Amino acid sequence: MPDLQLVPQDERQFARNVDWNLFSLFVEIVQSGGISAAARRLNRQQPTVSAGLKRLEEHLGVELFTRTSQGVELTSAGRALLPLCQSMMEAARAVPHEVAKAAHLLEGVINIRSISSVVSSQFDEALIAFHKAHPGVEIHLEVMPWRQVVKALRLGEAEVGIACDSAPGEGLCYEPLMCEVQQLYCGRSNSLFGQTVALPSELGEEAFVLTGQDEPEELERFRRRFGLGLRNGDRVGSCGAGVPSRGGGFAENLAEVTRLIELGVGIGFLPTCVAEPLVAAGRLWPLLPEDLLPSYHVYLVMRDEASRDTPTQVFLGEILDRLRQRPPVL
């Protein structure tokens, strides 16, 4: 390409004359890693993409890429242009959402899938604010184990999810919602009520209430390490006693797990935020020292932005604004 000369331009004239689609083309080339790859991704001929890039560079009077054997690399001018183009694209995508919101035209359904007994003030506040502002949108909230939450999002059966997924999947976006801590509890009728057990492995023979598919992977690893709530055939970590627990119970929903523990069916793990009111009322007792407790992140999980409808995008704006204004989740 012949050397380009940057000529000062009237900003209004530039905005009138430039083809705004060229900015989107520029971002596609960056994201694809080269002109040929961008052409394949856009289902266009390579000369067409090259010509579009050349037109943009001529408008700006600078080169945006340098050609290498591996593809293309951004010049300093290209690096300066990229965030501006990304902001323009985000603003363009927001247009139909903001117009519908301003005209009070929001209708439809938001499908939310969530693990049970989530305690998040930011999520609750977002639901309240969204419903007050847009009463024409129905909110469908279904509770299920976290693996099923992620599956529903991947299949397009839900737009928003809350899950403790430790292996984020392609095509999904994750925003930390809260850090959840698990404690081991017993009910008043249990002989351990009022005691603190320093070594979790000492509880290996206790009747246990398990949470099935809803159990976070971090908690499962903790149980196996110390031999808690094992069944015949389960493997035991180096600290475990290797003896399967006797009896106990099982439930997928945390409300029912809590009920079985409180009734004395067995000891079991619960998020501390769920159990705190029952501990304060003297109905449950925490058994382990706080410095041993397993913890993990619970995430707000979203499908890629391109697949979101207007009600979903507006609702996510409500909750993401709240999440990003608070201190970071550690």
C-alpha positions as CSV (number, residue, x, y, z in Angstrom):
1,M,0.0,0.0,0.0
2,P,1.4,3.5,-0.8
3,D,2.2,5.7,2.2
4,L,-0.8,7.3,3.6
5,Q,-0.7,10.9,4.8
6,L,-2.7,12.0,7.8
7,V,-4.6,15.1,6.8
8,P,-6.5,17.1,9.4
9,Q,-10.2,16.8,8.7
10,D,-13.3,18.6,9.8
11,E,-14.9,16.2,12.3
12,R,-18.4,16.7,10.9
13,Q,-17.3,16.1,7.4
14,F,-15.5,12.9,8.3
15,A,-18.6,11.6,10.1
16,R,-20.8,12.4,7.1
17,N,-18.5,10.8,4.6
18,V,-17.2,7.7,6.3
19,D,-19.0,4.3,5.9
20,W,-19.8,3.3,9.4
21,N,-19.9,-0.4,8.4
22,L,-16.1,-0.1,7.9
23,F,-15.6,0.2,11.7
24,S,-17.5,-3.1,12.2
25,L,-15.3,-4.7,9.5
26,F,-12.2,-3.5,11.2
27,V,-13.3,-5.1,14.5
28,E,-14.0,-8.4,12.6
29,I,-10.5,-8.4,11.2
30,V,-9.0,-7.9,14.7
31,Q,-11.2,-10.6,16.3
32,S,-10.5,-13.1,13.4
33,G,-6.8,-12.5,13.4
34,G,-6.5,-11.7,9.7
35,I,-8.2,-10.6,6.5
36,S,-8.7,-14.1,5.1
37,A,-10.2,-15.4,8.4
38,A,-12.5,-12.4,8.6
39,A,-13.7,-13.0,5.1
40,R,-14.6,-16.6,5.9
41,R,-16.3,-15.5,9.1
42,L,-18.4,-12.9,7.2
43,N,-18.9,-15.2,4.2
44,R,-17.4,-12.6,1.9
45,Q,-14.6,-12.7,-0.7
46,Q,-11.1,-11.8,0.6
47,P,-10.7,-8.9,-2.0
48,T,-13.9,-7.3,-0.7
49,V,-12.6,-7.3,2.9
50,S,-9.2,-6.0,1.8
51,A,-10.9,-3.2,-0.2
52,G,-13.0,-2.2,2.8
53,L,-10.0,-2.0,5.0
54,K,-8.2,0.1,2.5
55,R,-11.1,2.5,2.3
56,L,-11.1,2.9,6.1
57,E,-7.4,3.5,6.1
58,E,-7.7,6.1,3.3
59,H,-10.5,7.9,5.3
60,L,-8.3,8.0,8.3
61,G,-5.0,8.7,6.5
62,V,-3.1,6.0,8.5
63,E,-2.3,2.3,8.3
64,L,-4.2,0.2,10.9
65,F,-2.4,-3.1,10.4
66,T,1.1,-4.3,9.5
67,R,1.1,-7.6,7.5
68,T,3.2,-10.5,9.0
69,S,3.7,-14.1,8.1
70,Q,1.2,-15.0,10.8
71,G,-1.5,-12.6,9.6
72,V,-1.8,-9.0,10.7
73,E,-0.8,-6.9,13.7
74,L,-2.3,-3.6,14.9
75,T,-0.3,-0.5,14.4
76,S,-0.4,2.2,17.2
77,A,-3.2,3.9,15.2
78,G,-5.1,0.6,15.0
79,R,-4.7,0.0,18.8
80,A,-6.1,3.5,19.4
81,L,-9.1,2.9,17.0
82,L,-10.1,-0.5,18.4
83,P,-11.7,0.5,21.7
84,L,-13.5,3.4,19.9
85,C,-15.0,0.9,17.4
86,Q,-16.0,-1.5,20.1
87,S,-17.8,1.3,22.0
88,M,-19.6,2.3,18.8
89,M,-20.8,-1.3,18.2
90,E,-22.0,-1.6,21.8
91,A,-23.9,1.6,21.4
92,A,-25.5,0.4,18.2
93,R,-26.6,-2.8,19.7
94,A,-28.1,-0.9,22.6
95,V,-30.3,1.3,20.4
96,P,-33.4,-1.0,20.1
97,H,-33.2,-1.9,23.8
98,E,-33.0,1.7,24.9
99,V,-35.7,2.9,22.5
100,A,-38.1,0.2,23.6
101,K,-37.4,0.9,27.2
102,A,-37.9,4.7,26.8
103,A,-41.2,4.1,24.9
104,H,-42.4,1.7,27.7
105,L,-42.8,-1.0,25.1
106,L,-41.1,-3.8,26.9
107,E,-43.1,-7.0,26.8
108,G,-42.2,-10.7,26.8
109,V,-40.7,-13.3,29.1
110,I,-37.3,-13.6,30.9
111,N,-36.4,-17.2,31.6
112,I,-34.2,-17.6,34.6
113,R,-32.7,-20.8,35.9
114,S,-31.1,-20.9,39.4
115,I,-29.7,-23.1,42.1
116,S,-31.9,-23.2,45.2
117,S,-31.9,-20.8,48.1
118,V,-29.7,-18.1,46.6
119,V,-29.2,-15.1,48.9
120,S,-28.2,-12.0,46.9
121,S,-29.5,-8.6,47.7
122,Q,-28.2,-7.2,44.4
123,F,-30.2,-9.8,42.4
124,D,-33.3,-9.3,44.5
125,E,-33.1,-5.5,44.1
126,A,-32.7,-5.8,40.3
127,L,-35.8,-8.0,40.1
128,I,-37.8,-5.5,42.1
129,A,-36.6,-2.5,40.1
130,F,-37.1,-4.2,36.8
131,H,-40.6,-5.4,37.6
132,K,-41.7,-2.0,38.8
133,A,-40.3,-0.3,35.6
134,H,-41.6,-3.0,33.1
135,P,-44.6,-4.8,34.5
136,G,-45.5,-6.1,31.0
137,V,-42.5,-8.6,31.2
138,E,-43.1,-11.9,32.8
139,I,-40.3,-13.4,34.9
140,H,-40.1,-17.2,34.9
141,L,-37.8,-18.4,37.6
142,E,-37.1,-22.2,37.8
143,V,-34.9,-23.9,40.4
144,M,-32.7,-26.8,39.4
145,P,-29.2,-28.2,40.1
146,W,-26.3,-26.1,38.8
147,R,-25.3,-28.5,36.0
148,Q,-28.8,-28.3,34.7
149,V,-28.7,-24.5,34.9
150,V,-25.7,-24.4,32.7
151,K,-27.2,-26.9,30.3
152,A,-30.4,-24.9,29.9
153,L,-28.3,-21.8,29.0
154,R,-26.3,-23.6,26.5
155,L,-29.4,-25.1,24.8
156,G,-31.1,-21.7,24.7
157,E,-33.8,-22.7,27.2
158,A,-32.9,-19.8,29.5
159,E,-31.3,-16.4,29.1
160,V,-30.1,-15.9,32.6
161,G,-28.8,-18.4,35.2
162,I,-27.3,-18.5,38.7
163,A,-24.9,-21.4,39.2
164,C,-21.6,-22.4,40.9
165,D,-19.9,-23.5,37.7
166,S,-16.2,-24.1,38.2
167,A,-15.5,-24.7,34.5
168,P,-16.9,-21.8,32.5
169,G,-18.2,-23.0,29.0
170,E,-17.8,-21.5,25.6
171,G,-20.6,-19.1,24.5
172,L,-21.5,-18.1,28.1
173,C,-20.5,-15.1,30.1
174,Y,-19.8,-15.2,33.9
175,E,-20.1,-12.4,36.5
176,P,-19.3,-13.2,40.1
177,L,-22.5,-12.8,42.1
178,M,-21.4,-13.9,45.6
179,C,-18.9,-16.1,47.5
180,E,-20.7,-18.9,49.3
181,V,-19.3,-20.6,52.3
182,Q,-20.5,-24.1,53.4
183,Q,-20.7,-25.3,57.0
184,L,-21.6,-28.7,58.4
185,Y,-24.7,-28.6,60.6
186,C,-26.7,-30.9,62.9
187,G,-30.2,-30.6,64.4
188,R,-31.1,-30.2,68.1
189,S,-31.8,-33.9,68.6
190,N,-28.3,-34.9,67.4
191,S,-25.8,-35.8,70.2
192,L,-23.2,-33.5,68.6
193,F,-25.4,-30.4,69.1
194,G,-23.3,-27.7,71.0
195,Q,-20.0,-29.3,70.0
196,T,-17.2,-28.2,67.7
197,V,-15.3,-31.0,65.9
198,A,-11.7,-30.0,65.0
199,L,-11.1,-32.9,62.6
200,P,-13.8,-33.4,60.0
201,S,-12.6,-37.0,59.4
202,E,-13.9,-37.9,62.9
203,L,-17.5,-37.5,61.5
204,G,-17.0,-40.1,58.8
205,E,-19.4,-42.6,60.4
206,E,-22.1,-40.1,61.0
207,A,-25.4,-40.4,59.2
208,F,-25.3,-37.8,56.4
209,V,-27.8,-35.8,54.4
210,L,-26.5,-35.3,50.8
211,T,-27.4,-32.7,48.2
212,G,-27.0,-34.7,45.0
213,Q,-26.5,-32.9,41.7
214,D,-26.8,-29.5,43.4
215,E,-23.6,-30.1,45.3
216,P,-20.7,-27.8,44.3
217,E,-17.6,-29.5,43.1
218,E,-15.5,-27.8,45.8
219,L,-17.8,-29.2,48.5
220,E,-17.7,-32.7,47.0
221,R,-13.9,-32.7,47.0
222,F,-13.9,-31.5,50.7
223,R,-16.3,-34.4,51.7
224,R,-14.2,-37.0,49.9
225,R,-11.0,-35.7,51.3
226,F,-12.3,-36.2,54.9
227,G,-14.5,-39.2,54.2
228,L,-17.8,-37.5,54.9
229,G,-21.2,-38.8,53.7
230,L,-19.6,-41.6,51.6
231,R,-21.5,-44.5,50.2
232,N,-20.3,-48.0,49.4
233,G,-17.8,-47.8,46.5
234,D,-17.0,-44.1,47.0
235,R,-13.3,-43.3,47.0
236,V,-11.8,-41.6,50.0
237,G,-9.1,-38.9,50.3
238,S,-5.9,-39.3,52.3
239,C,-7.6,-37.8,55.4
240,G,-10.7,-39.9,55.3
241,A,-11.5,-42.9,57.5
242,G,-12.7,-45.0,54.6
243,V,-15.9,-46.1,56.3
244,P,-19.2,-45.4,54.5
245,S,-21.6,-43.3,56.6
246,R,-24.6,-45.1,58.1
247,G,-28.0,-44.2,56.8
248,G,-28.8,-40.5,56.4
249,G,-30.8,-38.8,53.6
250,F,-30.8,-37.2,50.3
251,A,-32.6,-34.2,48.6
252,E,-31.8,-32.0,45.6
253,N,-33.4,-28.8,47.0
254,L,-31.6,-27.0,49.9
255,A,-34.9,-26.3,51.6
256,E,-35.5,-30.1,51.9
257,V,-31.9,-30.8,52.9
258,T,-32.3,-28.2,55.7
259,R,-35.5,-29.9,56.8
260,L,-33.9,-33.3,57.0
261,I,-30.9,-32.0,59.0
262,E,-33.2,-30.1,61.4
263,L,-35.3,-33.2,61.9
264,G,-32.3,-35.2,62.9
265,V,-32.0,-37.5,59.9
266,G,-28.3,-36.8,59.7
267,I,-25.7,-34.1,59.6
268,G,-25.1,-32.1,56.4
269,F,-23.6,-29.1,54.6
270,L,-25.5,-25.9,54.0
271,P,-24.5,-22.4,52.9
272,T,-23.9,-20.3,56.0
273,C,-26.2,-17.6,54.6
274,V,-29.1,-20.1,54.4
275,A,-28.5,-21.6,57.9
276,E,-27.8,-18.4,59.9
277,P,-31.4,-17.7,60.9
278,L,-31.9,-21.3,62.1
279,V,-28.6,-21.2,64.0
280,A,-29.8,-18.0,65.7
281,A,-33.1,-19.7,66.6
282,G,-31.3,-22.6,68.1
283,R,-32.6,-25.1,65.6
284,L,-29.2,-25.9,63.9
285,W,-25.7,-26.1,65.2
286,P,-22.4,-25.5,63.2
287,L,-19.9,-28.3,63.8
288,L,-16.6,-27.2,62.1
289,P,-14.1,-24.5,62.9
290,E,-14.5,-21.5,60.5
291,D,-11.0,-21.7,59.2
292,L,-11.7,-25.2,57.7
293,L,-14.9,-24.3,55.8
294,P,-15.0,-24.9,52.0
295,S,-16.0,-21.9,49.8
296,Y,-16.7,-21.2,46.1
297,H,-18.1,-18.5,43.8
298,V,-21.7,-18.4,42.7
299,Y,-22.0,-16.7,39.3
300,L,-24.6,-14.8,37.3
301,V,-24.3,-16.7,34.0
302,M,-25.5,-15.2,30.7
303,R,-25.6,-16.2,27.1
304,D,-23.5,-14.2,24.6
305,E,-24.8,-10.7,24.0
306,A,-25.8,-11.4,20.4
307,S,-28.5,-13.9,21.6
308,R,-30.2,-11.7,24.1
309,D,-33.6,-10.1,23.5
310,T,-34.5,-6.7,24.8
311,P,-36.1,-7.6,28.1
312,T,-33.2,-9.8,29.0
313,Q,-30.7,-7.1,28.1
314,V,-32.5,-4.5,30.1
315,F,-32.8,-6.8,33.1
316,L,-29.1,-7.6,32.9
317,G,-28.3,-3.9,32.9
318,E,-30.1,-3.6,36.2
319,I,-28.2,-6.3,38.0
320,L,-24.8,-5.7,36.4
321,D,-24.9,-2.1,37.4
322,R,-25.5,-3.1,41.0
323,L,-22.8,-5.9,40.9
324,R,-20.1,-3.6,39.5
325,Q,-20.8,-0.8,42.0
326,R,-20.1,-3.0,45.1
327,P,-16.6,-4.1,46.4
328,P,-15.1,-7.0,44.4
329,V,-16.1,-10.5,45.4
330,L,-13.1,-12.3,46.9
